[in-house]
Amino acid sequence: MNPSVQIKIAILGANGQLGQTFSQIATEFPSCIFEFYSKEQLNILDKNALIDTFSKSDYQYLINCAAYTNVDRAETESELCMAINADSCQHIIEAIKDTAIRLIHFSTDYLYHQYGGFALQETDKPNPQGVYARSKLAGEHIIRNSNIPALILRTSWVYSPFGHNFVKTMLRLGNERATIQVVHDQFGAPTYAKDLARAVLSIIILTERNPQFINTFNDTYNFANEGLITWYDFAKQVIAIQGLPCQVQPIVSKDYPTAAKRPPWSLLAKHKIKHHFHLEIPHWYASLKACLQEIQSTIIE
Ligand SMILES: NC(=O)c1ccc[n+]([C@@H]2O[C@H](COP(=O)([O-])OP(=O)(O)OC[C@H]3O[C@@H](n4cnc5c(N)ncnc54)[C@H](OP(=O)(O)O)[C@@H]3O)[C@@H](O)[C@H]2O)c1
């Protein structure tokens, strides 16, 4: 690839936290030209709109950040959740199947649902519990069973200055309350959306410049920040770094019932993505500090 030739990338779900993060870091990647589509501009339930937008387009990559992500509400809105997270993958495939577009799609730690021990490998047998987890696995199957070139990234505990996420909730509660209770029996690693978005764009550039990476691209990978913690550890660090006068108390999951079952163990093995794409992934603590600094310097809602 001639480095002066720009890569055309379309982003779906542009107003979600990952979608907004791509917009935030776009200027770090001058070799890419982005077009952002919010739900209002392009609803992925609308197959014809997807076909109109992409079937004759000259995009090289389509990054699908659109998803149904309310895991608890999904238990009572299963049809909508399945339509957005699974059926829409078929619509996207229909729209790009006769183009040169490569797809990047995000999936979740929820589909592993195992009980600890070793880092979860991409080849581990899925054990999805709940509607959201099943819908994301179904979406993956639809994409893998199609012949389109696609990279599927399974990630966990995503946070950013945008939208709703655990870090922002802890900041709010830490300012409002004297104590908060957080589960200490669910393990995993957080993912700073900026690290994930930067990794995606680095993979795209590497693949464009080195045709031998094209086969490597068509695969499923885990991505999260380095390290292993519980939600309780994570909350404690948010409160400590911000210096908030709030006590974080550990509780067990059975004392914090939720409509959807949470995976008790979400440590994603990352050696495959690091090795295949020569990536270095920051440790969760460094990324949390970076995000908190960003939140402090800009009040973003
Ligand atoms: N957040 C996490 O902790 C986490 C963990 C693991 C994996 N993931 C995966 O990572 C990806 C990005 O997640 P995120 O945290 O950025 O989610 P998010 O903040 O909820 O963003 C999802 C976006 O998709 C939009 N959307 C929903 N239905 C749509 C439709 N029919 N057509 C077009 N857009 C639609 C949403 O709009 P509305 O809000 O207006 O509905 C929202 O802007 C998803 O695939 C998710 O499953 C997330």
PDBQT file of the ligand as one rigid body, heavy atoms in Angstrom, charges set to zero:
ROOT
HETATM    1  N1  LIG A 401     -19.685  -2.171  27.112  1.00  0.00    +0.000 N 
HETATM    2  C1  LIG A 401     -19.076  -3.283  27.476  1.00  0.00    +0.000 C 
HETATM    3  O1  LIG A 401     -18.702  -3.468  28.641  1.00  0.00    +0.000 OA
HETATM    4  C2  LIG A 401     -18.809  -4.360  26.457  1.00  0.00    +0.000 A 
HETATM    5  C3  LIG A 401     -18.175  -5.543  26.879  1.00  0.00    +0.000 A 
HETATM    6  C4  LIG A 401     -17.925  -6.536  25.924  1.00  0.00    +0.000 A 
HETATM    7  C5  LIG A 401     -18.300  -6.348  24.612  1.00  0.00    +0.000 A 
HETATM    8  N2  LIG A 401     -18.927  -5.200  24.234  1.00  0.00    +0.000 N 
HETATM    9  C6  LIG A 401     -19.313  -5.047  22.830  1.00  0.00    +0.000 C 
HETATM   10  O2  LIG A 401     -18.633  -3.917  22.308  1.00  0.00    +0.000 OA
HETATM   11  C7  LIG A 401     -19.443  -3.278  21.300  1.00  0.00    +0.000 C 
HETATM   12  C8  LIG A 401     -19.574  -1.791  21.582  1.00  0.00    +0.000 C 
HETATM   13  O3  LIG A 401     -20.159  -1.634  22.868  1.00  0.00    +0.000 OA
HETATM   14  P1  LIG A 401     -20.385  -0.193  23.530  1.00  0.00    +0.000 P 
HETATM   15  O4  LIG A 401     -19.959  -0.306  24.939  1.00  0.00    +0.000 OA
HETATM   16  O5  LIG A 401     -19.834   0.877  22.673  1.00  0.00    +0.000 OA
HETATM   17  O6  LIG A 401     -21.983  -0.161  23.495  1.00  0.00    +0.000 OA
HETATM   18  P2  LIG A 401     -22.967   1.089  23.569  1.00  0.00    +0.000 P 
HETATM   19  O7  LIG A 401     -22.299   2.229  24.248  1.00  0.00    +0.000 OA
HETATM   20  O8  LIG A 401     -24.245   0.561  24.127  1.00  0.00    +0.000 OA
HETATM   21  O9  LIG A 401     -23.157   1.476  22.040  1.00  0.00    +0.000 OA
HETATM   22  C9  LIG A 401     -23.940   0.734  21.173  1.00  0.00    +0.000 C 
HETATM   23  C10 LIG A 401     -24.501   1.705  20.162  1.00  0.00    +0.000 C 
HETATM   24  O10 LIG A 401     -25.267   0.951  19.215  1.00  0.00    +0.000 OA
HETATM   25  C11 LIG A 401     -26.446   1.703  18.959  1.00  0.00    +0.000 C 
HETATM   26  N3  LIG A 401     -27.502   0.856  18.430  1.00  0.00    +0.000 N 
HETATM   27  C12 LIG A 401     -28.388   0.078  19.096  1.00  0.00    +0.000 A 
HETATM   28  N4  LIG A 401     -29.252  -0.475  18.245  1.00  0.00    +0.000 NA
HETATM   29  C13 LIG A 401     -28.896  -0.047  17.008  1.00  0.00    +0.000 A 
HETATM   30  C14 LIG A 401     -29.429  -0.244  15.731  1.00  0.00    +0.000 A 
HETATM   31  N5  LIG A 401     -30.509  -1.008  15.549  1.00  0.00    +0.000 N 
HETATM   32  N6  LIG A 401     -28.834   0.346  14.666  1.00  0.00    +0.000 NA
HETATM   33  C15 LIG A 401     -27.741   1.135  14.847  1.00  0.00    +0.000 A 
HETATM   34  N7  LIG A 401     -27.213   1.391  16.045  1.00  0.00    +0.000 NA
HETATM   35  C16 LIG A 401     -27.786   0.800  17.125  1.00  0.00    +0.000 A 
HETATM   36  C17 LIG A 401     -26.807   2.290  20.307  1.00  0.00    +0.000 C 
HETATM   37  O11 LIG A 401     -27.732   3.350  20.167  1.00  0.00    +0.000 OA
HETATM   38  P3  LIG A 401     -28.832   3.601  21.337  1.00  0.00    +0.000 P 
HETATM   39  O12 LIG A 401     -28.042   3.711  22.612  1.00  0.00    +0.000 OA
HETATM   40  O13 LIG A 401     -29.498   4.842  20.893  1.00  0.00    +0.000 OA
HETATM   41  O14 LIG A 401     -29.726   2.388  21.329  1.00  0.00    +0.000 OA
HETATM   42  C18 LIG A 401     -25.443   2.751  20.791  1.00  0.00    +0.000 C 
HETATM   43  O15 LIG A 401     -25.132   4.036  20.284  1.00  0.00    +0.000 OA
HETATM   44  C19 LIG A 401     -20.757  -4.050  21.289  1.00  0.00    +0.000 C 
HETATM   45  O16 LIG A 401     -20.714  -5.014  20.274  1.00  0.00    +0.000 OA
HETATM   46  C20 LIG A 401     -20.784  -4.756  22.645  1.00  0.00    +0.000 C 
HETATM   47  O17 LIG A 401     -21.547  -5.947  22.612  1.00  0.00    +0.000 OA
HETATM   48  C21 LIG A 401     -19.179  -4.196  25.129  1.00  0.00    +0.000 A 
ENDROOT
TORSDOF 0
